[in-house]
């Protein structure tokens, strides 16, 4: 059952606490009656569209699409955005792993509060990607097999997957493609970092995973307009993504308190000149983004990409032969993991 909180408490701490507690939406006083009615309608219409499996259409065609784009532009400009909040369990896991003295038992105690997440980690540890000689049955054993860094990576991945829950086909399809691209980019970024022998190469998995998180934020905004009856199609989604996803991905990652490399990668991964020539993080994510696009894990066609001519690859001093090796490894790992997940 959706739960809308109407309260005079508008401070950041209260909003965050409400979101982490599972509140569907948050309305602070003073408010207009129509604001409450509009938000209630969102959840009623979401139920209706879920039952029919379709996005309702007003029949106004492309003019509605223009209106949606303009409205999103206004919301972003005015700061009227409901930024998604990382679940409490994710924040606690990040804090615990940053503590050098943490153990699998302590991590398991934190994660066990989320039964769905626990089950997914156990499932991953038994996949063909990680599978050992014995079957894992406990969360502690799953964490030992995965390792602390990999546990953190997959918790972040499952958390990102859960941020957009809808049965509307067009949004499910786009979310699935976006998730595949993010996951493939995560694997590729880590392989590139390992190849050039960067310290803490495993951290590039999460950076790659979150580099397009701005698209997730925008998708959530467009979902609200679709629930209200606006015609939101793939063309409109791509237009909004192209215009805003880098900037607002960076803002969201800063709000989550993640290191500067994350927001830097989010805001500059399409244009490596934005962050200067010395940013290995941006170069790696730019290259990973193009490699997985070439492999077909993307929202756009990348069949014509010539990997030997990619500027970020040249700056990282990765030759054509090594580029092909990285591409093959990424394709093999993506195939294994996506079948499992």
BALOBA-1460 file (C-alpha; in Angstrom, 3 decimals):
// residues 341
<rec num="1" residu="x" x="0.000" y="0.000" z="0.000"/>
<rec num="2" residu="x" x="1.507" y="3.381" z="-0.984"/>
<rec num="3" residu="x" x="2.164" y="5.680" z="1.979"/>
<rec num="4" residu="x" x="2.324" y="9.459" z="1.553"/>
<rec num="5" residu="x" x="3.704" y="11.473" z="4.447"/>
<rec num="6" residu="x" x="2.253" y="14.955" z="4.985"/>
<rec num="7" residu="x" x="4.295" y="16.850" z="7.570"/>
<rec num="8" residu="x" x="5.676" y="20.201" z="8.663"/>
<rec num="9" residu="x" x="9.138" y="18.655" z="8.968"/>
<rec num="10" residu="x" x="10.986" y="19.621" z="5.785"/>
<rec num="11" residu="x" x="14.588" y="19.395" z="7.019"/>
<rec num="12" residu="x" x="16.960" y="17.132" z="5.071"/>
<rec num="13" residu="x" x="17.370" y="14.614" z="7.908"/>
<rec num="14" residu="x" x="13.610" y="14.034" z="8.183"/>
<rec num="15" residu="x" x="13.207" y="13.607" z="4.417"/>
<rec num="16" residu="x" x="16.079" y="11.110" z="4.283"/>
<rec num="17" residu="x" x="14.775" y="9.187" z="7.304"/>
<rec num="18" residu="x" x="11.299" y="8.966" z="5.743"/>
<rec num="19" residu="x" x="12.673" y="7.754" z="2.420"/>
<rec num="20" residu="x" x="14.837" y="5.127" z="4.096"/>
<rec num="21" residu="x" x="11.812" y="3.936" z="6.076"/>
<rec num="22" residu="x" x="9.933" y="3.182" z="2.857"/>
<rec num="23" residu="x" x="7.663" y="6.229" z="2.493"/>
<rec num="24" residu="x" x="6.261" y="6.387" z="-1.071"/>
<rec num="25" residu="x" x="6.219" y="10.177" z="-1.208"/>
<rec num="26" residu="x" x="6.793" y="13.154" z="1.075"/>
<rec num="27" residu="x" x="4.757" y="16.368" z="1.142"/>
<rec num="28" residu="x" x="5.877" y="19.201" z="3.391"/>
<rec num="29" residu="x" x="3.748" y="22.099" z="4.667"/>
<rec num="30" residu="x" x="2.689" y="24.588" z="3.488"/>
<rec num="31" residu="x" x="1.075" y="22.788" z="0.560"/>
<rec num="32" residu="x" x="-1.694" y="23.249" z="-2.001"/>
<rec num="33" residu="x" x="-4.641" y="20.869" z="-2.090"/>
<rec num="34" residu="x" x="-3.985" y="20.041" z="-5.739"/>
<rec num="35" residu="x" x="-0.425" y="18.965" z="-4.900"/>
<rec num="36" residu="x" x="-1.789" y="16.257" z="-2.609"/>
<rec num="37" residu="x" x="-4.459" y="15.221" z="-5.127"/>
<rec num="38" residu="x" x="-1.869" y="14.967" z="-7.931"/>
<rec num="39" residu="x" x="0.421" y="12.771" z="-5.857"/>
<rec num="40" residu="x" x="-2.444" y="10.481" z="-4.812"/>
<rec num="41" residu="x" x="-3.476" y="10.186" z="-8.474"/>
<rec num="42" residu="x" x="0.021" y="8.972" z="-9.364"/>
<rec num="43" residu="x" x="-0.400" y="5.865" z="-7.246"/>
<rec num="44" residu="x" x="-4.000" y="5.221" z="-8.335"/>
<rec num="45" residu="x" x="-2.998" y="5.522" z="-12.005"/>
<rec num="46" residu="x" x="0.078" y="3.370" z="-11.428"/>
<rec num="47" residu="x" x="-2.211" y="0.586" z="-10.193"/>
<rec num="48" residu="x" x="-4.430" y="0.981" z="-13.254"/>
<rec num="49" residu="x" x="-1.510" y="1.000" z="-15.730"/>
<rec num="50" residu="x" x="0.036" y="-2.011" z="-13.993"/>
<rec num="51" residu="x" x="-3.204" y="-3.962" z="-14.392"/>
<rec num="52" residu="x" x="-3.531" y="-3.125" z="-18.107"/>
<rec num="53" residu="x" x="0.189" y="-3.418" z="-18.831"/>
<rec num="54" residu="x" x="0.111" y="-0.230" z="-20.919"/>
<rec num="55" residu="x" x="1.005" y="3.421" z="-20.662"/>
<rec num="56" residu="x" x="-2.189" y="5.430" z="-20.868"/>
<rec num="57" residu="x" x="-2.203" y="7.968" z="-23.682"/>
<rec num="58" residu="x" x="-3.973" y="11.298" z="-23.950"/>
<rec num="59" residu="x" x="-3.961" y="11.117" z="-27.728"/>
<rec num="60" residu="x" x="-2.193" y="14.469" z="-28.132"/>
<rec num="61" residu="x" x="0.802" y="12.872" z="-29.816"/>
<rec num="62" residu="x" x="4.141" y="14.653" z="-30.056"/>
<rec num="63" residu="x" x="2.867" y="17.898" z="-28.476"/>
<rec num="64" residu="x" x="2.563" y="16.069" z="-25.146"/>
<rec num="65" residu="x" x="6.145" y="14.862" z="-25.526"/>
<rec num="66" residu="x" x="7.291" y="18.449" z="-25.955"/>
<rec num="67" residu="x" x="5.278" y="19.454" z="-22.884"/>
<rec num="68" residu="x" x="6.881" y="16.663" z="-20.835"/>
<rec num="69" residu="x" x="10.385" y="17.692" z="-21.892"/>
<rec num="70" residu="x" x="9.677" y="21.331" z="-21.038"/>
<rec num="71" residu="x" x="8.176" y="20.358" z="-17.673"/>
<rec num="72" residu="x" x="11.178" y="18.192" z="-16.810"/>
<rec num="73" residu="x" x="13.465" y="21.078" z="-17.781"/>
<rec num="74" residu="x" x="11.541" y="23.371" z="-15.424"/>
<rec num="75" residu="x" x="11.640" y="20.854" z="-12.564"/>
<rec num="76" residu="x" x="15.376" y="20.369" z="-12.930"/>
<rec num="77" residu="x" x="16.012" y="24.100" z="-13.183"/>
<rec num="78" residu="x" x="13.891" y="24.847" z="-10.100"/>
<rec num="79" residu="x" x="15.346" y="21.952" z="-8.109"/>
<rec num="80" residu="x" x="11.937" y="20.259" z="-7.728"/>
<rec num="81" residu="x" x="13.334" y="16.725" z="-7.852"/>
<rec num="82" residu="x" x="12.730" y="13.742" z="-5.593"/>
<rec num="83" residu="x" x="16.262" y="12.339" z="-5.560"/>
<rec num="84" residu="x" x="16.340" y="8.592" z="-4.810"/>
<rec num="85" residu="x" x="18.044" y="7.717" z="-1.543"/>
<rec num="86" residu="x" x="20.390" y="4.787" z="-1.030"/>
<rec num="87" residu="x" x="18.831" y="2.178" z="1.278"/>
<rec num="88" residu="x" x="20.084" y="2.166" z="4.846"/>
<rec num="89" residu="x" x="21.618" y="-1.284" z="4.444"/>
<rec num="90" residu="x" x="23.757" y="-0.059" z="1.525"/>
<rec num="91" residu="x" x="25.055" y="2.938" z="3.479"/>
<rec num="92" residu="x" x="25.852" y="0.728" z="6.473"/>
<rec num="93" residu="x" x="27.702" y="-1.794" z="4.297"/>
<rec num="94" residu="x" x="29.793" y="0.974" z="2.696"/>
<rec num="95" residu="x" x="30.684" y="2.375" z="6.118"/>
<rec num="96" residu="x" x="31.514" y="-1.082" z="7.476"/>
<rec num="97" residu="x" x="33.744" y="-2.037" z="4.526"/>
<rec num="98" residu="x" x="35.621" y="1.246" z="4.863"/>
<rec num="99" residu="x" x="36.400" y="0.082" z="8.382"/>
<rec num="100" residu="x" x="39.604" y="-1.917" z="7.946"/>
<rec num="101" residu="x" x="38.720" y="-4.265" z="10.827"/>
<rec num="102" residu="x" x="35.384" y="-5.480" z="9.459"/>
<rec num="103" residu="x" x="34.610" y="-9.192" z="9.175"/>
<rec num="104" residu="x" x="32.285" y="-11.392" z="7.127"/>
<rec num="105" residu="x" x="30.231" y="-12.082" z="10.267"/>
<rec num="106" residu="x" x="29.703" y="-8.376" z="10.986"/>
<rec num="107" residu="x" x="28.851" y="-7.664" z="7.357"/>
<rec num="108" residu="x" x="26.393" y="-10.568" z="7.342"/>
<rec num="109" residu="x" x="24.712" y="-9.177" z="10.459"/>
<rec num="110" residu="x" x="24.087" y="-5.867" z="8.658"/>
<rec num="111" residu="x" x="22.935" y="-7.385" z="5.361"/>
<rec num="112" residu="x" x="20.680" y="-10.012" z="6.986"/>
<rec num="113" residu="x" x="18.130" y="-7.289" z="7.783"/>
<rec num="114" residu="x" x="17.253" y="-7.399" z="4.072"/>
<rec num="115" residu="x" x="16.166" y="-10.960" z="3.274"/>
<rec num="116" residu="x" x="15.851" y="-10.343" z="-0.462"/>
<rec num="117" residu="x" x="19.365" y="-8.928" z="-0.676"/>
<rec num="118" residu="x" x="20.752" y="-11.820" z="1.386"/>
<rec num="119" residu="x" x="19.155" y="-14.374" z="-0.939"/>
<rec num="120" residu="x" x="20.543" y="-12.627" z="-4.012"/>
<rec num="121" residu="x" x="24.092" y="-12.626" z="-2.616"/>
<rec num="122" residu="x" x="23.882" y="-16.338" z="-1.796"/>
<rec num="123" residu="x" x="22.558" y="-16.972" z="-5.306"/>
<rec num="124" residu="x" x="25.425" y="-15.014" z="-6.868"/>
<rec num="125" residu="x" x="28.016" y="-16.907" z="-4.825"/>
<rec num="126" residu="x" x="26.662" y="-20.179" z="-6.245"/>
<rec num="127" residu="x" x="26.590" y="-18.922" z="-9.848"/>
<rec num="128" residu="x" x="28.867" y="-20.236" z="-12.612"/>
<rec num="129" residu="x" x="30.794" y="-16.990" z="-12.242"/>
<rec num="130" residu="x" x="31.902" y="-17.675" z="-8.648"/>
<rec num="131" residu="x" x="30.929" y="-21.295" z="-8.005"/>
<rec num="132" residu="x" x="33.416" y="-23.380" z="-6.004"/>
<rec num="133" residu="x" x="33.489" y="-27.044" z="-5.028"/>
<rec num="134" residu="x" x="30.756" y="-26.687" z="-2.406"/>
<rec num="135" residu="x" x="27.300" y="-25.127" z="-2.343"/>
<rec num="136" residu="x" x="26.946" y="-21.956" z="-0.282"/>
<rec num="137" residu="x" x="23.966" y="-21.912" z="2.086"/>
<rec num="138" residu="x" x="24.739" y="-19.054" z="4.476"/>
<rec num="139" residu="x" x="25.239" y="-15.350" z="4.014"/>
<rec num="140" residu="x" x="28.563" y="-15.435" z="5.885"/>
<rec num="141" residu="x" x="29.945" y="-18.083" z="3.523"/>
<rec num="142" residu="x" x="28.670" y="-16.129" z="0.514"/>
<rec num="143" residu="x" x="30.541" y="-13.002" z="1.670"/>
<rec num="144" residu="x" x="33.745" y="-15.014" z="2.209"/>
<rec num="145" residu="x" x="33.527" y="-16.443" z="-1.313"/>
<rec num="146" residu="x" x="32.705" y="-13.097" z="-2.928"/>
<rec num="147" residu="x" x="35.145" y="-11.047" z="-0.853"/>
<rec num="148" residu="x" x="34.344" y="-7.731" z="0.810"/>
<rec num="149" residu="x" x="34.797" y="-5.527" z="-2.265"/>
<rec num="150" residu="x" x="32.740" y="-7.782" z="-4.509"/>
<rec num="151" residu="x" x="30.018" y="-7.963" z="-1.857"/>
<rec num="152" residu="x" x="29.846" y="-4.170" z="-1.820"/>
<rec num="153" residu="x" x="29.732" y="-4.075" z="-5.639"/>
<rec num="154" residu="x" x="26.797" y="-6.452" z="-5.911"/>
<rec num="155" residu="x" x="24.880" y="-4.811" z="-3.081"/>
<rec num="156" residu="x" x="25.149" y="-1.534" z="-4.984"/>
<rec num="157" residu="x" x="24.064" y="-3.297" z="-8.175"/>
<rec num="158" residu="x" x="20.963" y="-4.868" z="-6.627"/>
<rec num="159" residu="x" x="20.113" y="-1.577" z="-4.959"/>
<rec num="160" residu="x" x="20.243" y="0.224" z="-8.311"/>
<rec num="161" residu="x" x="18.042" y="-2.450" z="-9.885"/>
<rec num="162" residu="x" x="15.394" y="-1.887" z="-7.222"/>
<rec num="163" residu="x" x="15.091" y="1.880" z="-7.645"/>
<rec num="164" residu="x" x="12.532" y="1.714" z="-10.440"/>
<rec num="165" residu="x" x="9.648" y="-0.674" z="-9.804"/>
<rec num="166" residu="x" x="7.009" y="-0.686" z="-12.519"/>
<rec num="167" residu="x" x="5.167" y="-3.137" z="-14.755"/>
<rec num="168" residu="x" x="4.710" y="-0.634" z="-17.594"/>
<rec num="169" residu="x" x="6.339" y="-2.416" z="-20.580"/>
<rec num="170" residu="x" x="8.132" y="0.572" z="-22.159"/>
<rec num="171" residu="x" x="9.790" y="1.451" z="-18.854"/>
<rec num="172" residu="x" x="10.637" y="-2.158" z="-17.998"/>
<rec num="173" residu="x" x="12.306" y="-2.526" z="-21.396"/>
<rec num="174" residu="x" x="14.324" y="0.686" z="-21.008"/>
<rec num="175" residu="x" x="15.291" y="-0.173" z="-17.426"/>
<rec num="176" residu="x" x="16.511" y="-3.601" z="-18.499"/>
<rec num="177" residu="x" x="18.650" y="-2.142" z="-21.298"/>
<rec num="178" residu="x" x="20.010" y="0.523" z="-18.969"/>
<rec num="179" residu="x" x="20.864" y="-2.080" z="-16.335"/>
<rec num="180" residu="x" x="22.644" y="-4.308" z="-18.881"/>
<rec num="181" residu="x" x="24.722" y="-1.351" z="-20.084"/>
<rec num="182" residu="x" x="25.617" y="-0.319" z="-16.532"/>
<rec num="183" residu="x" x="26.593" y="-3.835" z="-15.507"/>
<rec num="184" residu="x" x="28.673" y="-4.436" z="-18.646"/>
<rec num="185" residu="x" x="30.387" y="-1.058" z="-18.122"/>
<rec num="186" residu="x" x="31.181" y="-2.063" z="-14.543"/>
<rec num="187" residu="x" x="32.882" y="-5.282" z="-15.656"/>
<rec num="188" residu="x" x="34.721" y="-3.496" z="-18.467"/>
<rec num="189" residu="x" x="35.937" y="-0.610" z="-16.282"/>
<rec num="190" residu="x" x="37.395" y="-3.054" z="-13.778"/>
<rec num="191" residu="x" x="39.152" y="-5.034" z="-16.531"/>
<rec num="192" residu="x" x="40.689" y="-1.847" z="-17.952"/>
<rec num="193" residu="x" x="41.856" y="-0.739" z="-14.498"/>
<rec num="194" residu="x" x="43.439" y="-4.160" z="-13.913"/>
<rec num="195" residu="x" x="45.099" y="-4.089" z="-17.319"/>
<rec num="196" residu="x" x="46.835" y="-0.772" z="-16.664"/>
<rec num="197" residu="x" x="47.645" y="-1.986" z="-13.131"/>
<rec num="198" residu="x" x="45.840" y="0.683" z="-11.161"/>
<rec num="199" residu="x" x="45.694" y="0.257" z="-7.376"/>
<rec num="200" residu="x" x="42.230" y="-0.663" z="-6.056"/>
<rec num="201" residu="x" x="41.099" y="-1.704" z="-9.535"/>
<rec num="202" residu="x" x="38.032" y="-3.387" z="-8.027"/>
<rec num="203" residu="x" x="36.583" y="0.014" z="-7.119"/>
<rec num="204" residu="x" x="36.134" y="0.767" z="-10.820"/>
<rec num="205" residu="x" x="33.361" y="-1.829" z="-10.948"/>
<rec num="206" residu="x" x="31.100" y="0.415" z="-8.856"/>
<rec num="207" residu="x" x="32.187" y="3.563" z="-10.701"/>
<rec num="208" residu="x" x="31.273" y="1.892" z="-13.996"/>
<rec num="209" residu="x" x="28.024" y="0.607" z="-12.548"/>
<rec num="210" residu="x" x="26.888" y="4.098" z="-11.482"/>
<rec num="211" residu="x" x="28.233" y="6.231" z="-14.339"/>
<rec num="212" residu="x" x="24.768" y="6.421" z="-15.969"/>
<rec num="213" residu="x" x="22.742" y="6.699" z="-12.758"/>
<rec num="214" residu="x" x="21.446" y="10.070" z="-13.986"/>
<rec num="215" residu="x" x="19.351" y="8.161" z="-16.530"/>
<rec num="216" residu="x" x="17.730" y="6.240" z="-13.710"/>
<rec num="217" residu="x" x="16.795" y="9.495" z="-11.978"/>
<rec num="218" residu="x" x="15.306" y="10.889" z="-15.202"/>
<rec num="219" residu="x" x="13.473" y="7.640" z="-15.909"/>
<rec num="220" residu="x" x="11.785" y="7.914" z="-12.504"/>
<rec num="221" residu="x" x="10.678" y="11.461" z="-13.368"/>
<rec num="222" residu="x" x="9.295" y="10.422" z="-16.756"/>
<rec num="223" residu="x" x="7.462" y="7.497" z="-15.149"/>
<rec num="224" residu="x" x="5.409" y="9.966" z="-13.108"/>
<rec num="225" residu="x" x="4.325" y="11.787" z="-16.280"/>
<rec num="226" residu="x" x="3.429" y="8.478" z="-17.939"/>
<rec num="227" residu="x" x="1.288" y="7.540" z="-14.936"/>
<rec num="228" residu="x" x="-0.542" y="10.856" z="-15.323"/>
<rec num="229" residu="x" x="-1.389" y="9.988" z="-18.932"/>
<rec num="230" residu="x" x="1.387" y="11.691" z="-20.893"/>
<rec num="231" residu="x" x="2.721" y="9.922" z="-23.967"/>
<rec num="232" residu="x" x="6.263" y="8.886" z="-23.003"/>
<rec num="233" residu="x" x="8.009" y="6.825" z="-25.667"/>
<rec num="234" residu="x" x="11.588" y="5.717" z="-26.269"/>
<rec num="235" residu="x" x="12.404" y="8.746" z="-28.423"/>
<rec num="236" residu="x" x="11.363" y="11.113" z="-25.642"/>
<rec num="237" residu="x" x="13.361" y="9.107" z="-23.084"/>
<rec num="238" residu="x" x="16.515" y="9.317" z="-25.206"/>
<rec num="239" residu="x" x="16.036" y="13.074" z="-25.738"/>
<rec num="240" residu="x" x="15.787" y="13.686" z="-21.993"/>
<rec num="241" residu="x" x="18.766" y="11.380" z="-21.300"/>
<rec num="242" residu="x" x="20.988" y="13.149" z="-23.827"/>
<rec num="243" residu="x" x="20.140" y="16.550" z="-22.417"/>
<rec num="244" residu="x" x="20.431" y="15.947" z="-18.680"/>
<rec num="245" residu="x" x="21.820" y="12.574" z="-17.551"/>
<rec num="246" residu="x" x="25.475" y="13.544" z="-17.062"/>
<rec num="247" residu="x" x="24.868" y="16.646" z="-14.952"/>
<rec num="248" residu="x" x="22.189" y="15.154" z="-12.712"/>
<rec num="249" residu="x" x="23.994" y="11.855" z="-12.365"/>
<rec num="250" residu="x" x="26.903" y="13.791" z="-10.894"/>
<rec num="251" residu="x" x="24.601" y="15.701" z="-8.549"/>
<rec num="252" residu="x" x="22.934" y="12.491" z="-7.338"/>
<rec num="253" residu="x" x="26.258" y="10.761" z="-6.632"/>
<rec num="254" residu="x" x="27.428" y="13.788" z="-4.627"/>
<rec num="255" residu="x" x="24.194" y="13.668" z="-2.618"/>
<rec num="256" residu="x" x="24.921" y="10.004" z="-1.875"/>
<rec num="257" residu="x" x="28.292" y="11.062" z="-0.450"/>
<rec num="258" residu="x" x="30.356" y="8.936" z="-2.831"/>
<rec num="259" residu="x" x="33.980" y="9.918" z="-3.671"/>
<rec num="260" residu="x" x="34.606" y="12.622" z="-6.271"/>
<rec num="261" residu="x" x="35.725" y="10.075" z="-8.903"/>
<rec num="262" residu="x" x="32.131" y="8.824" z="-9.114"/>
<rec num="263" residu="x" x="30.567" y="12.201" z="-9.891"/>
<rec num="264" residu="x" x="33.485" y="13.081" z="-12.181"/>
<rec num="265" residu="x" x="32.902" y="9.915" z="-14.222"/>
<rec num="266" residu="x" x="29.150" y="10.567" z="-14.361"/>
<rec num="267" residu="x" x="29.502" y="14.159" z="-15.594"/>
<rec num="268" residu="x" x="32.349" y="13.696" z="-18.091"/>
<rec num="269" residu="x" x="32.262" y="10.149" z="-19.507"/>
<rec num="270" residu="x" x="31.061" y="11.300" z="-22.939"/>
<rec num="271" residu="x" x="33.510" y="14.197" z="-23.220"/>
<rec num="272" residu="x" x="36.932" y="13.427" z="-21.744"/>
<rec num="273" residu="x" x="38.073" y="17.009" z="-22.257"/>
<rec num="274" residu="x" x="35.727" y="18.233" z="-19.502"/>
<rec num="275" residu="x" x="37.830" y="16.872" z="-16.666"/>
<rec num="276" residu="x" x="41.304" y="17.446" z="-18.069"/>
<rec num="277" residu="x" x="43.780" y="15.006" z="-19.561"/>
<rec num="278" residu="x" x="44.990" y="13.599" z="-16.241"/>
<rec num="279" residu="x" x="41.776" y="11.938" z="-15.084"/>
<rec num="280" residu="x" x="42.319" y="8.208" z="-15.445"/>
<rec num="281" residu="x" x="38.838" y="7.586" z="-14.008"/>
<rec num="282" residu="x" x="37.084" y="9.506" z="-16.790"/>
<rec num="283" residu="x" x="39.304" y="7.926" z="-19.451"/>
<rec num="284" residu="x" x="38.525" y="4.423" z="-18.160"/>
<rec num="285" residu="x" x="34.759" y="4.991" z="-17.998"/>
<rec num="286" residu="x" x="34.735" y="6.636" z="-21.427"/>
<rec num="287" residu="x" x="36.573" y="3.664" z="-22.915"/>
<rec num="288" residu="x" x="34.431" y="1.105" z="-21.045"/>
<rec num="289" residu="x" x="31.274" y="2.880" z="-22.217"/>
<rec num="290" residu="x" x="32.355" y="2.598" z="-25.866"/>
<rec num="291" residu="x" x="33.600" y="-0.994" z="-25.639"/>
<rec num="292" residu="x" x="30.314" y="-2.289" z="-24.214"/>
<rec num="293" residu="x" x="28.403" y="-0.223" z="-26.739"/>
<rec num="294" residu="x" x="30.436" y="-1.980" z="-29.440"/>
<rec num="295" residu="x" x="29.450" y="-5.301" z="-27.842"/>
<rec num="296" residu="x" x="25.760" y="-4.388" z="-28.017"/>
<rec num="297" residu="x" x="25.151" y="-3.622" z="-24.329"/>
<rec num="298" residu="x" x="23.873" y="-0.102" z="-24.839"/>
<rec num="299" residu="x" x="20.865" y="2.089" z="-25.511"/>
<rec num="300" residu="x" x="22.398" y="3.017" z="-28.878"/>
<rec num="301" residu="x" x="23.952" y="1.052" z="-31.746"/>
<rec num="302" residu="x" x="27.734" y="0.863" z="-31.574"/>
<rec num="303" residu="x" x="28.546" y="-1.502" z="-34.425"/>
<rec num="304" residu="x" x="30.472" y="1.189" z="-36.314"/>
<rec num="305" residu="x" x="32.806" y="2.068" z="-33.417"/>
<rec num="306" residu="x" x="36.497" y="1.546" z="-34.231"/>
<rec num="307" residu="x" x="38.108" y="0.687" z="-30.889"/>
<rec num="308" residu="x" x="41.613" y="1.368" z="-32.228"/>
<rec num="309" residu="x" x="40.677" y="5.015" z="-32.805"/>
<rec num="310" residu="x" x="39.198" y="5.774" z="-29.385"/>
<rec num="311" residu="x" x="41.052" y="8.720" z="-27.852"/>
<rec num="312" residu="x" x="40.727" y="7.493" z="-24.270"/>
<rec num="313" residu="x" x="42.307" y="4.167" z="-25.261"/>
<rec num="314" residu="x" x="45.254" y="5.969" z="-26.778"/>
<rec num="315" residu="x" x="45.714" y="8.123" z="-23.675"/>
<rec num="316" residu="x" x="45.664" y="5.018" z="-21.487"/>
<rec num="317" residu="x" x="48.241" y="3.486" z="-23.864"/>
<rec num="318" residu="x" x="46.138" y="0.412" z="-24.645"/>
<rec num="319" residu="x" x="47.039" y="-0.970" z="-28.068"/>
<rec num="320" residu="x" x="44.682" y="-2.709" z="-30.506"/>
<rec num="321" residu="x" x="45.712" y="-6.214" z="-29.456"/>
<rec num="322" residu="x" x="45.130" y="-5.494" z="-25.761"/>
<rec num="323" residu="x" x="41.848" y="-3.779" z="-26.636"/>
<rec num="324" residu="x" x="40.623" y="-6.948" z="-28.346"/>
<rec num="325" residu="x" x="41.665" y="-9.047" z="-25.338"/>
<rec num="326" residu="x" x="39.747" y="-6.779" z="-22.946"/>
<rec num="327" residu="x" x="36.714" y="-6.916" z="-25.229"/>
<rec num="328" residu="x" x="36.761" y="-10.731" z="-25.305"/>
<rec num="329" residu="x" x="37.110" y="-11.016" z="-21.515"/>
<rec num="330" residu="x" x="34.255" y="-8.562" z="-20.945"/>
<rec num="331" residu="x" x="31.977" y="-10.374" z="-23.373"/>
<rec num="332" residu="x" x="32.643" y="-13.742" z="-21.699"/>
<rec num="333" residu="x" x="32.054" y="-12.384" z="-18.193"/>
<rec num="334" residu="x" x="28.924" y="-10.477" z="-19.187"/>
<rec num="335" residu="x" x="27.435" y="-13.567" z="-20.805"/>
<rec num="336" residu="x" x="28.028" y="-15.642" z="-17.671"/>
<rec num="337" residu="x" x="26.745" y="-13.093" z="-15.196"/>
<rec num="338" residu="x" x="23.682" y="-11.905" z="-17.110"/>
<rec num="339" residu="x" x="22.475" y="-15.476" z="-17.464"/>
<rec num="340" residu="x" x="22.827" y="-15.883" z="-13.688"/>
<rec num="341" residu="x" x="21.258" y="-12.569" z="-12.642"/>
